[in-house]
Amino acid sequence: MRPVVHTPWSADGKTAAAVAVMAYIFSFSASYIVKNIRKILIFFVGITVLISGVAMLLLPGPGTVVIPLGLALLGTEFIWARRLLKYMLDKARSAIQHFLRRKAKGN
């Protein structure tokens, strides 16, 4: 007598259902992994650009341009970076307006 071998294509409905469930789980896991890999890559690239911008404040280079670029990269995935970028841009706008008002007064 031969042993019974269950395959995904067998007439047994339980095996086919189990294979369908496993396929669904693996597809969900794959998309989750890809999403997290993207988030990790953006984090490392953004932090690298941000740190190089901070270094450019002390070294020759356009640090005031590179820091917002790093925060913009990080802001695509992280709320804290968006908030910090918005705060920095608001402070820069108010500083520019302050200096323009002082210049208009003649001081």
C-alpha positions as CSV (number, residue, x, y, z in Angstrom):
1,M,0.0,0.0,0.0
2,R,1.4,3.5,-1.0
3,P,1.4,6.3,1.5
4,V,-0.9,9.3,0.8
5,V,1.0,12.4,-0.1
6,H,-0.8,15.7,0.2
7,T,0.2,18.4,-2.3
8,P,-1.2,21.9,-2.8
9,W,-3.0,20.4,-5.8
10,S,-4.6,17.5,-4.1
11,A,-8.3,17.1,-3.8
12,D,-8.0,17.8,0.0
13,G,-9.4,21.3,0.5
14,K,-7.5,21.8,3.8
15,T,-4.2,21.6,2.1
16,A,-5.1,24.1,-0.6
17,A,-6.5,26.5,2.0
18,A,-3.4,26.2,4.1
19,V,-1.3,27.0,1.0
20,A,-3.5,30.0,0.2
21,V,-3.2,31.3,3.8
22,M,0.6,30.9,3.7
23,A,0.9,32.7,0.4
24,Y,-1.2,35.6,1.8
25,I,1.0,35.8,4.9
26,F,4.3,35.8,2.9
27,S,3.0,38.5,0.5
28,F,2.0,40.6,3.5
29,S,5.4,40.0,5.1
30,A,7.3,40.9,1.9
31,S,5.5,44.2,1.6
32,Y,6.1,45.0,5.2
33,I,9.8,44.2,4.9
34,V,10.1,46.4,1.7
35,K,8.4,49.3,3.5
36,N,10.7,49.0,6.5
37,I,13.8,48.7,4.3
38,R,12.8,51.9,2.5
39,K,12.3,53.7,5.9
40,I,15.7,52.5,7.1
41,L,17.5,53.7,3.9
42,I,15.8,57.1,4.1
43,F,16.8,57.3,7.8
44,F,20.5,56.6,7.1
45,V,20.7,58.8,4.1
46,G,18.8,61.7,5.8
47,I,20.9,61.4,9.0
48,T,24.1,61.4,6.9
49,V,23.1,64.5,5.0
50,L,22.0,66.2,8.2
51,I,25.3,65.4,10.0
52,S,27.3,66.6,7.0
53,G,25.3,69.8,7.1
54,V,26.1,70.4,10.7
55,A,29.7,69.7,10.0
56,M,29.6,72.3,7.2
57,L,28.6,74.9,9.7
58,L,32.1,74.5,11.2
59,L,33.9,73.6,8.0
60,P,33.7,75.4,4.6
61,G,30.5,74.5,2.9
62,P,26.8,75.4,2.6
63,G,25.6,74.0,5.9
64,T,22.6,76.3,6.0
65,V,21.4,74.7,2.7
66,V,22.3,71.1,3.5
67,I,20.6,70.9,6.9
68,P,17.1,71.6,5.5
69,L,17.8,69.1,2.8
70,G,18.6,66.4,5.3
71,L,15.5,67.3,7.3
72,A,13.4,67.3,4.1
73,L,14.6,63.8,3.4
74,L,13.9,62.6,6.9
75,G,10.5,64.4,6.7
76,T,9.3,62.1,4.0
77,E,9.1,59.3,6.7
78,F,9.3,60.9,10.1
79,I,6.9,63.5,11.6
80,W,9.5,64.9,14.0
81,A,11.7,65.9,11.1
82,R,8.8,67.6,9.4
83,R,8.0,69.6,12.5
84,L,11.7,70.5,13.0
85,L,12.0,71.7,9.4
86,K,8.8,73.8,9.7
87,Y,10.1,75.3,12.9
88,M,13.4,76.2,11.3
89,L,11.8,77.7,8.2
90,D,9.4,79.8,10.3
91,K,12.3,81.1,12.4
92,A,14.3,81.9,9.3
93,R,11.3,83.8,7.7
94,S,10.8,85.8,10.9
95,A,14.5,86.7,11.1
96,I,14.5,87.8,7.4
97,Q,11.4,90.0,8.0
98,H,13.0,91.4,11.1
99,F,16.2,92.4,9.3
100,L,14.2,93.9,6.3
101,R,12.1,96.0,8.8
102,R,15.3,97.3,10.5
103,K,16.8,98.1,7.1
104,A,13.7,99.9,6.0
105,K,13.8,102.1,9.2
106,G,17.3,103.0,8.5
107,N,19.0,101.4,11.6
